[in-house]
Amino acid sequence: MNIDVEKDQIQTHVASGNYHAAINIAISAMNACRRHNDQRGVDIFLNVLKDIVQVMTNEFGSQ
């Protein structure tokens, strides 16, 4: 898996406000890394998921 390509695809969806797709791709990529025992990749995509949630919190949160 090319992590940079996956991250670019996720970012494209985040930029267009398609958070559902971005989250699904990040989870799928994380699971692919898990299946290949790629802990570094798992950690990367967990952080990507956190970043997506932060963007949504900033956009939609009440604080």
C-alpha positions in Angstrom: 0.0 0.0 0.0 1.2 3.5 -0.8 0.4 5.4 2.4 0.9 8.8 0.7 -1.5 8.0 -2.1 -4.2 6.9 0.5 -3.6 10.0 2.6 -3.9 12.2 -0.5 -7.2 10.6 -1.5 -8.5 11.0 2.1 -7.5 14.7 2.1 -9.3 15.2 -1.2 -12.5 14.0 0.5 -12.0 16.1 3.6 -11.4 19.2 1.5 -14.7 18.7 -0.2 -16.5 18.0 3.0 -17.1 14.3 2.3 -16.1 13.2 5.8 -18.0 9.9 5.5 -15.8 8.8 2.6 -12.7 10.1 4.2 -13.3 8.1 7.4 -14.2 4.9 5.4 -11.0 5.1 3.4 -8.9 5.7 6.5 -10.5 2.8 8.3 -10.0 0.5 5.3 -6.4 1.6 5.0 -5.8 1.0 8.7 -7.3 -2.5 8.4 -5.2 -3.3 5.4 -2.1 -2.3 7.4 -3.3 -4.5 10.3 -3.7 -7.5 8.0 -0.1 -6.9 6.8 1.3 -6.4 10.4 2.3 -2.9 9.5 2.0 -1.2 12.9 3.5 2.1 11.5 0.7 2.2 8.9 -1.9 1.5 11.6 -0.6 4.4 13.7 -0.5 6.7 10.7 -4.1 6.0 9.8 -5.3 6.3 13.4 -3.7 9.7 13.4 -5.4 10.5 10.1 -8.8 9.5 11.7 -8.0 11.8 14.6 -7.3 14.7 12.2 -10.6 14.1 10.4 -12.5 14.2 13.7 -10.7 17.4 14.6 -11.7 19.0 11.3 -15.3 18.0 11.9 -15.1 19.3 15.5 -13.8 22.6 14.3 -16.5 22.9 11.6 -19.5 21.6 13.5 -18.8 21.7 17.2 -20.4 24.3 19.4 -17.2 25.4 21.1 
